[in-house]
């Protein structure tokens, strides 16, 4: 296999992970979705454009694996308010680019653009922006160590963000 073929194969593996994540969020299947993350995984949604870090600034969301698990449990709980109305979503991902890669480990950083239309409680909401995934290679394939979601209107008035 040539270097070019190897790079294309790796890109396809990365794309498949991102598409799988989007599909699980669309269903929504948070039980399977959370398994895409490493045990030290984090999910960050900055509150301002070009926010440098999640620890010294207020964020729309900054969850470690424990907090993601709490949100997942709350979402699927039989008496949760989220069960009153079905959540429907459609995530579209494009412009997937590997911006950094460690050849020795297979770990990489990937950027992409997204649009997500969600329908909940008789209201459709459109989210759009960029993703930055930090992926690690594991015996079970690529997993997400960190995901950053930069909404194009992060500093605007936002309604409830019902799902990742």
TALINDA-V188920 format. One record per residue. N is the residue number from 1. OMEGA is omega in whole degrees, -180 to 180 (999 if undefined). BURIAL is b if it has 9 or more other C-alpha atoms within 8 Angstrom, else e. Layout:
N & OMEGA & BURIAL
N & OMEGA & BURIAL
This chain:
1 & -180 & e
2 & 177 & e
3 & 180 & e
4 & 179 & e
5 & 178 & e
6 & 178 & b
7 & 178 & e
8 & 179 & e
9 & 179 & e
10 & 177 & e
11 & 179 & b
12 & 177 & e
13 & 177 & b
14 & 179 & b
15 & -179 & b
16 & 177 & e
17 & -179 & b
18 & 178 & b
19 & 177 & b
20 & 178 & e
21 & 180 & b
22 & 180 & b
23 & 179 & b
24 & 177 & b
25 & 179 & b
26 & -173 & b
27 & -22 & e
28 & 178 & b
29 & -177 & b
30 & 176 & b
31 & 179 & e
32 & -178 & e
33 & -176 & b
34 & 178 & b
35 & 177 & e
36 & -177 & b
37 & 173 & b
38 & 179 & b
39 & 178 & e
40 & -177 & e
41 & 177 & b
42 & 179 & b
43 & -174 & b
44 & 174 & b
45 & -178 & b
46 & -180 & b
47 & 178 & b
48 & 179 & e
49 & 178 & b
50 & 178 & e
51 & -173 & b
52 & -179 & e
53 & -179 & e
54 & -173 & b
55 & -178 & e
56 & -178 & e
57 & 175 & e
58 & 179 & e
59 & 172 & b
60 & 179 & b
61 & 169 & e
62 & -174 & b
63 & 166 & b
64 & -176 & b
65 & 179 & b
66 & -180 & e
67 & 176 & e
68 & 179 & b
69 & 178 & b
70 & 178 & e
71 & 179 & e
72 & 180 & b
73 & 178 & e
74 & -178 & e
75 & -176 & b
76 & -179 & b
77 & -176 & e
78 & -179 & e
79 & -180 & e
80 & 178 & b
81 & 180 & e
82 & 179 & b
83 & -180 & b
84 & -180 & e
85 & 179 & e
86 & 176 & e
87 & 175 & b
88 & -178 & b
89 & 175 & b
90 & 178 & b
91 & 173 & b
92 & -179 & e
93 & 179 & b
94 & 176 & e
95 & 180 & e
96 & -178 & b
97 & 172 & e
98 & -175 & b
99 & 176 & e
100 & -179 & e
101 & 174 & b
102 & -176 & e
103 & -175 & e
104 & -177 & e
105 & -175 & e
106 & 177 & b
107 & -178 & b
108 & 173 & b
109 & -174 & b
110 & 173 & b
111 & 177 & b
112 & 174 & b
113 & 178 & b
114 & 166 & b
115 & 176 & b
116 & 173 & b
117 & 178 & b
118 & 179 & b
119 & -178 & b
120 & 176 & b
121 & 178 & e
122 & 179 & e
123 & 175 & e
124 & -180 & e
125 & 178 & e
126 & 173 & e
127 & 178 & e
128 & 178 & b
129 & -179 & b
130 & 173 & b
131 & 169 & b
132 & 179 & b
133 & 168 & b
134 & -174 & b
135 & 176 & b
136 & 178 & b
137 & 178 & b
138 & 176 & e
139 & 179 & e
140 & -179 & e
141 & -180 & e
142 & 176 & b
143 & -178 & b
144 & 175 & b
145 & -179 & b
146 & 175 & b
147 & 176 & b
148 & -180 & b
149 & 178 & b
150 & 176 & b
151 & 179 & b
152 & 179 & e
153 & -176 & e
154 & -179 & b
155 & 177 & e
156 & 177 & e
157 & -179 & e
158 & 172 & e
159 & 179 & e
160 & 173 & e
161 & -170 & e
162 & -174 & e
163 & 178 & e
164 & 999 & e
